[in-house]
């Protein structure tokens, strides 16, 4: 079902790229997991914010979303016939009516954590934090990290069975479901629930795997090489599909969320894709003009200071900024000129300044 990414970020559909980025930064700081340790709702909110920004923070994806919705095709906006929004309903969700039926069967019954009567053995998501240098924001980087996570058990190949040998579950006769019947004011009502013995798999190991105790997963240390894209911002999160914890008994793996921390470079201030810095020159250089070497994120360059430059004057270095994420476009570098006025003068300097004043 379609998600309203504009509502998640709390912005209008007419918002500019700059407004979207500003709002994203504000929300990511507000809902950062470091501020809400152990709060699962906050973690989910943080993930939704990053998911929304991945879509509408990218011009091409935003256009696609505005046209088709998050499903990526016509009708993906979650609107049914007559304009009614069905996005709040999940497949098989009957709301209060489902609660009524549930009361006849004692509630629960193995129905949670599943879709369409099938067990949901998906592994849980993981979250890590890595630091990158400011220069790596410009060039992108490959980072190798070591994490502990659940992986598929090698001896049983994730089946949980010794030697992979399984047998049909006697409780549900291999169907993975058990049908319960109850009398209600609606008449006879039947409900199918997951079999508790085989957890909906329909099969059970003849002998449990000793390496994983029949779970099909084992906790191990593993190394991953991550591609950090150029243009990524501090606090932004990368989502690596399928690199979270492995699911039990062949279930799909969760995702890995990588929070990026950019090490500060005191020479530069980042402003979106632009870079801002300052340079100090003498009164004489400001008056007569000069050429100086200044650092940029692309290396040192020679900057020409024109004669008569004023304090606070800003000079633009085109395409010397940071790459836009997922684009070849580069921002600019803006240099603000500061003029050093000497507090003490030598006799010769004072004499020259006095001669200059008299010359006016």
Helices and strands as residue ranges (DSSP letters): H 5-9, H 17-30, G 33-35, H 40-56, H 59-68, G 81-83, H 96-104, E 114-115, E 118-119, E 126-132, H 134-139, E 141-152, G 162-164, E 166-168, E 177-184, E 187-194, E 203-205, E 217-228, E 237-240, G 248-250, E 256-262, E 269-271, E 274-282, H 283-288, E 290-296, E 299-305, E 314-317, E 333-340, H 347-359
